[in-house]
Amino acid sequence: MKERNLTFKRFLGDKGEDLAAQTLTDRGFTIISRNYTVHNVGEIDIIAEKAGDIHILEVRTRQNRGTYPDSAESVTAAKRRKVMKTAGYFVMENDLYDRNLIFEVVMVTHDKQGNILGIEFVPF
């Protein structure tokens, strides 16, 4: 039973990331990378570009259970540090020192059945 729950959670997480990427594309963003990973440092769910700015996005998919704790609050200080450090590697690898970086949490909410209820972009 526990394995099924983990599989469903993974499915919902992937569904949330796919929705976030599609929403960004629909809003005129170019997806540069998904699941950018630096070994022993961290991972960035989505890296996108629009109007010369680089958007670093952490996607959190959660069941809608009220307002506290929301998905943005679930991104701990340690996770933020990892994302920022990982973004530094991305900037270095791609020579993007002159670009503005924007860090955001994408909050995707769903009901018990996994139906997406909403998506919201919140500054990091």
GUBA-280330 format. One line per field, with one value per residue: x, y, z of N, C-alpha, C in turn; residue number from 1; residue in three letters. Coordinates in Angstrom, 3 decimals, decimal comma. Layout:
% residues N
nx = (X; ...)
ny = (Y; ...)
nz = (Z; ...)
cax = (X; ...)
cay = (Y; ...)
caz = (Z; ...)
cx = (X; ...)
cy = (Y; ...)
cz = (Z; ...)
resi = (NUM; ...)
resn = (ala; ...)
***
This chain:
% residues 124
nx = (0,823; 1,941; 3,845; 2,198; 1,084; 3,393; 3,953; 1,684; 2,056; 4,428; 3,478; 1,627; 3,400; 4,959; 2,921; 2,246; 4,655; 4,677; 2,369; 3,153; 5,315; 3,937; 2,185; 4,009; 5,103; 2,779; 2,540; 4,509; 7,147; 10,370; 11,332; 14,253; 15,555; 14,718; 14,513; 17,224; 20,256; 22,874; 25,330; 25,540; 24,895; 22,339; 18,982; 17,096; 13,819; 12,552; 13,954; 13,580; 13,213; 12,497; 12,125; 14,836; 15,337; 16,182; 14,373; 14,150; 12,689; 10,978; 8,913; 6,008; 3,713; 0,685; -1,947; -5,021; -5,571; -6,402; -5,053; -2,651; 0,066; 1,145; 2,259; 4,484; 5,547; 6,543; 8,998; 11,971; 14,547; 16,992; 16,506; 16,145; 18,717; 20,135; 18,938; 19,696; 22,499; 22,786; 21,754; 23,798; 25,796; 24,545; 24,459; 27,218; 28,030; 26,698; 27,476; 26,026; 26,273; 25,506; 22,786; 19,533; 18,400; 15,505; 13,874; 11,407; 8,563; 6,445; 3,225; 1,192; -2,005; -4,129; -7,010; -8,239; -8,454; -6,564; -7,055; -6,211; -6,430; -5,496; -2,907; -0,135; 2,252; 4,880; 7,106; 10,377)
ny = (-1,198; 1,237; 1,647; 2,125; 4,581; 6,201; 6,042; 7,306; 9,839; 10,576; 10,576; 12,707; 14,778; 14,869; 15,522; 18,063; 19,453; 19,230; 20,712; 23,229; 23,798; 23,845; 25,992; 28,092; 28,087; 28,736; 31,331; 32,630; 32,024; 30,493; 27,233; 26,294; 24,290; 21,246; 19,695; 20,152; 19,104; 19,075; 17,040; 16,065; 18,615; 19,924; 20,238; 21,786; 22,357; 23,586; 25,635; 28,631; 31,109; 34,502; 37,499; 38,071; 37,572; 35,081; 32,516; 30,727; 27,927; 26,289; 23,643; 22,852; 20,494; 20,000; 18,712; 20,438; 21,696; 23,807; 26,927; 26,807; 24,637; 26,331; 25,559; 27,149; 27,764; 25,338; 25,134; 24,965; 26,835; 25,556; 24,149; 26,298; 27,413; 25,314; 25,335; 27,891; 27,633; 25,616; 26,987; 28,793; 27,173; 26,602; 29,139; 29,617; 27,463; 28,161; 30,697; 33,040; 35,405; 38,061; 38,131; 38,600; 36,893; 35,246; 33,933; 31,568; 29,973; 27,500; 26,918; 24,251; 23,070; 20,343; 18,126; 15,349; 13,286; 13,880; 15,777; 18,764; 21,855; 24,466; 26,863; 28,733; 31,337; 32,256; 34,600; 33,612)
nz = (0,000; 0,800; -1,213; -3,426; -2,694; -2,750; -5,467; -6,509; -5,398; -6,718; -9,342; -9,146; -8,538; -10,885; -12,673; -11,730; -12,268; -15,061; -15,688; -14,714; -16,448; -18,906; -18,449; -18,182; -20,797; -22,235; -21,373; -22,700; -22,051; -22,479; -22,046; -20,611; -19,190; -17,502; -14,372; -13,698; -12,502; -10,131; -9,081; -5,725; -4,904; -5,656; -7,067; -9,666; -10,494; -12,783; -15,279; -16,837; -19,471; -20,132; -21,789; -21,462; -18,800; -16,392; -15,037; -12,122; -10,958; -8,377; -8,042; -6,292; -5,481; -3,992; -1,909; -1,636; 1,335; 2,860; 4,026; 5,489; 6,172; 3,277; -0,103; -0,765; 1,726; 2,382; 1,284; 2,538; 4,313; 3,953; 1,563; -0,156; -0,139; -1,379; -3,932; -4,802; -4,802; -6,718; -8,905; -9,255; -10,363; -12,800; -13,978; -14,221; -15,934; -18,257; -18,857; -17,935; -16,549; -16,841; -16,673; -15,257; -12,436; -11,391; -8,715; -7,998; -6,456; -7,582; -6,932; -6,976; -6,646; -5,692; -5,583; -3,507; -5,338; -7,179; -9,078; -10,643; -9,047; -8,983; -9,880; -8,890; -8,918; -6,893; -5,437; -4,418)
cax = (0,000; 2,812; 4,451; 1,183; 0,994; 4,578; 3,784; 0,681; 2,704; 5,360; 2,622; 1,108; 4,530; 5,265; 1,782; 2,401; 5,769; 4,238; 1,438; 3,939; 6,046; 2,969; 1,705; 5,091; 5,140; 1,592; 2,757; 5,589; 8,465; 11,082; 11,880; 15,671; 15,931; 13,862; 15,234; 18,666; 20,837; 24,317; 25,598; 25,909; 24,564; 20,895; 18,214; 16,141; 12,747; 12,406; 14,660; 12,918; 13,696; 11,555; 12,579; 16,210; 15,443; 16,211; 13,488; 14,516; 11,399; 10,794; 7,498; 5,466; 2,357; 0,116; -3,400; -5,610; -6,073; -6,483; -3,985; -1,390; 1,128; 0,994; 3,407; 5,643; 6,124; 7,200; 10,366; 12,755; 15,747; 18,024; 16,171; 16,412; 20,173; 20,520; 18,488; 20,546; 23,831; 22,645; 21,597; 25,140; 26,447; 23,901; 24,951; 28,618; 28,111; 26,087; 27,989; 24,860; 26,574; 24,878; 21,331; 18,786; 17,807; 14,278; 13,581; 9,981; 7,947; 5,196; 2,335; 0,143; -2,879; -5,020; -7,919; -7,864; -8,394; -5,450; -7,473; -5,556; -7,354; -4,944; -1,468; 0,223; 3,683; 5,183; 8,545; 11,154)
cay = (0,000; 2,402; 1,814; 2,749; 5,994; 6,879; 6,129; 8,340; 11,126; 10,855; 10,915; 14,064; 15,701; 15,002; 16,231; 19,458; 20,024; 19,350; 21,845; 24,454; 24,032; 24,230; 27,340; 29,012; 28,149; 29,487; 32,742; 33,168; 31,649; 29,398; 26,310; 26,029; 23,008; 20,664; 18,799; 20,419; 18,538; 19,082; 15,968; 16,466; 20,016; 20,090; 20,145; 22,836; 21,712; 24,210; 26,880; 29,211; 32,445; 35,422; 38,893; 38,161; 37,151; 33,643; 32,169; 29,491; 27,568; 25,110; 23,283; 22,111; 20,031; 19,580; 18,654; 21,649; 21,415; 25,068; 27,864; 26,612; 25,348; 26,257; 24,973; 28,039; 27,633; 24,038; 25,264; 25,348; 27,645; 24,659; 23,894; 27,550; 27,504; 24,330; 25,824; 29,037; 27,122; 24,914; 28,033; 29,330; 26,269; 26,788; 30,420; 29,420; 26,574; 28,771; 32,061; 33,924; 36,351; 39,353; 37,951; 38,732; 35,634; 35,397; 32,676; 31,468; 28,696; 27,275; 26,166; 23,535; 22,408; 19,323; 17,510; 13,986; 12,419; 14,294; 16,792; 20,045; 22,924; 25,783; 27,051; 30,093; 31,616; 33,087; 34,865; 32,782)
caz = (0,000; 0,879; -2,535; -4,273; -2,306; -3,267; -6,910; -6,750; -5,091; -7,823; -10,474; -8,930; -8,658; -12,310; -13,278; -11,341; -13,039; -16,456; -15,748; -14,539; -17,695; -19,942; -18,109; -18,544; -22,264; -22,646; -21,017; -23,511; -21,555; -23,122; -21,056; -20,883; -18,597; -16,462; -13,459; -13,779; -11,292; -9,902; -8,121; -4,357; -4,640; -5,643; -8,293; -9,981; -11,244; -14,103; -15,572; -18,007; -19,849; -20,770; -21,857; -20,993; -17,405; -16,154; -13,929; -11,434; -10,372; -7,541; -8,146; -5,153; -5,740; -2,712; -1,807; -1,085; 2,687; 3,575; 3,698; 6,197; 5,474; 1,827; -0,803; -0,692; 3,065; 2,496; 0,767; 3,712; 4,086; 3,414; 0,158; -0,887; -0,304; -2,397; -5,240; -5,165; -5,115; -7,988; -9,924; -9,495; -11,323; -14,099; -14,495; -14,585; -17,095; -19,429; -18,971; -17,833; -15,473; -17,085; -16,695; -14,018; -11,986; -10,613; -8,035; -7,697; -6,119; -8,300; -6,052; -7,696; -5,681; -6,241; -4,627; -3,103; -6,511; -8,025; -10,048; -10,387; -8,683; -9,261; -9,974; -8,483; -8,907; -5,724; -5,314; -3,494)
cx = (0,866; 3,456; 3,476; 1,067; 2,187; 4,475; 2,782; 1,258; 3,654; 4,589; 2,109; 2,220; 4,902; 4,176; 1,870; 3,522; 5,388; 3,299; 2,183; 4,680; 5,107; 2,445; 2,750; 5,157; 3,965; 1,733; 3,964; 6,997; 9,054; 11,655; 13,305; 16,056; 14,865; 14,706; 16,752; 19,291; 22,351; 24,562; 26,124; 25,658; 23,051; 20,276; 17,302; 15,087; 12,625; 13,263; 14,068; 13,456; 12,556; 12,123; 13,979; 16,413; 15,422; 15,381; 13,865; 13,288; 11,440; 9,298; 7,099; 4,006; 1,813; -1,394; -3,898; -6,256; -6,223; -5,260; -2,664; -1,124; 0,918; 2,293; 4,647; 6,331; 6,840; 8,619; 11,215; 13,949; 16,865; 17,774; 16,457; 17,914; 20,658; 20,143; 19,382; 21,952; 23,816; 22,503; 22,945; 25,922; 25,867; 24,387; 26,380; 28,748; 27,636; 26,484; 26,853; 25,039; 25,855; 23,346; 20,737; 18,170; 16,601; 13,936; 12,101; 9,616; 6,656; 4,339; 1,208; -0,701; -3,798; -5,959; -7,469; -7,713; -7,254; -5,822; -6,855; -6,601; -6,813; -3,436; -1,179; 1,742; 3,963; 6,685; 9,155; 11,338)
cy = (1,259; 2,693; 2,497; 4,237; 6,786; 7,054; 7,225; 9,724; 11,535; 11,278; 12,348; 15,106; 15,944; 15,788; 17,729; 20,142; 20,213; 20,545; 23,165; 24,797; 24,482; 25,647; 28,380; 29,187; 28,966; 30,985; 33,343; 32,896; 30,566; 28,523; 25,984; 24,639; 22,566; 19,671; 18,907; 20,007; 18,688; 18,080; 16,527; 17,940; 20,190; 19,971; 21,357; 22,203; 22,260; 25,469; 27,392; 30,615; 33,223; 36,827; 39,063; 37,749; 35,625; 33,360; 30,781; 29,086; 26,248; 24,808; 22,451; 21,786; 19,448; 19,533; 19,930; 21,318; 22,686; 25,902; 27,590; 25,135; 25,237; 25,768; 25,836; 27,917; 26,307; 24,054; 25,835; 26,223; 26,790; 24,375; 25,139; 27,716; 26,539; 24,802; 26,972; 28,590; 26,406; 25,920; 28,666; 28,474; 26,455; 28,083; 30,278; 28,590; 27,229; 30,228; 33,095; 34,988; 37,690; 39,278; 38,105; 37,380; 35,934; 34,026; 32,669; 30,054; 28,620; 26,376; 25,569; 22,811; 21,420; 18,822; 16,080; 13,033; 12,784; 15,287; 18,135; 21,125; 24,307; 25,770; 28,509; 30,216; 32,621; 33,346; 34,024; 33,475)
cz = (0,000; -0,482; -3,490; -3,971; -2,824; -4,773; -7,256; -6,476; -6,221; -9,072; -10,346; -9,050; -10,109; -13,034; -12,966; -12,110; -14,501; -16,625; -15,624; -15,831; -18,805; -19,708; -18,486; -20,063; -22,791; -22,373; -21,727; -23,023; -22,451; -22,015; -21,476; -20,383; -17,607; -15,676; -13,639; -12,450; -11,286; -8,777; -6,799; -4,053; -4,555; -7,017; -8,424; -10,874; -12,665; -14,157; -16,871; -18,256; -20,475; -20,672; -21,260; -19,549; -17,331; -14,896; -13,412; -10,622; -9,613; -7,542; -6,937; -5,444; -4,446; -2,786; -1,149; 0,262; 3,498; 3,256; 4,401; 6,408; 3,963; 1,202; -0,702; 0,662; 3,249; 1,939; 1,904; 3,321; 3,488; 1,935; -0,679; -1,145; -1,384; -3,798; -5,699; -5,546; -6,468; -9,136; -10,250; -10,484; -12,723; -14,758; -15,005; -15,871; -18,386; -19,637; -18,973; -16,752; -15,627; -17,053; -15,302; -13,673; -11,115; -10,039; -7,637; -7,263; -6,924; -7,411; -6,892; -6,655; -6,403; -5,156; -4,317; -4,284; -7,459; -9,101; -9,682; -10,144; -9,029; -9,336; -9,671; -8,434; -7,795; -5,684; -4,203; -2,181)
resi = (1; 2; 3; 4; 5; 6; 7; 8; 9; 10; 11; 12; 13; 14; 15; 16; 17; 18; 19; 20; 21; 22; 23; 24; 25; 26; 27; 28; 29; 30; 31; 32; 33; 34; 35; 36; 37; 38; 39; 40; 41; 42; 43; 44; 45; 46; 47; 48; 49; 50; 51; 52; 53; 54; 55; 56; 57; 58; 59; 60; 61; 62; 63; 64; 65; 66; 67; 68; 69; 70; 71; 72; 73; 74; 75; 76; 77; 78; 79; 80; 81; 82; 83; 84; 85; 86; 87; 88; 89; 90; 91; 92; 93; 94; 95; 96; 97; 98; 99; 100; 101; 102; 103; 104; 105; 106; 107; 108; 109; 110; 111; 112; 113; 114; 115; 116; 117; 118; 119; 120; 121; 122; 123; 124)
resn = (met; lys; glu; arg; asn; leu; thr; phe; lys; arg; phe; leu; gly; asp; lys; gly; glu; asp; leu; ala; ala; gln; thr; leu; thr; asp; arg; gly; phe; thr; ile; ile; ser; arg; asn; tyr; thr; val; his; asn; val; gly; glu; ile; asp; ile; ile; ala; glu; lys; ala; gly; asp; ile; his; ile; leu; glu; val; arg; thr; arg; gln; asn; arg; gly; thr; tyr; pro; asp; ser; ala; glu; ser; val; thr; ala; ala; lys; arg; arg; lys; val; met; lys; thr; ala; gly; tyr; phe; val; met; glu; asn; asp; leu; tyr; asp; arg; asn; leu; ile; phe; glu; val; val; met; val; thr; his; asp; lys; gln; gly; asn; ile; leu; gly; ile; glu; phe; val; pro; phe)
***
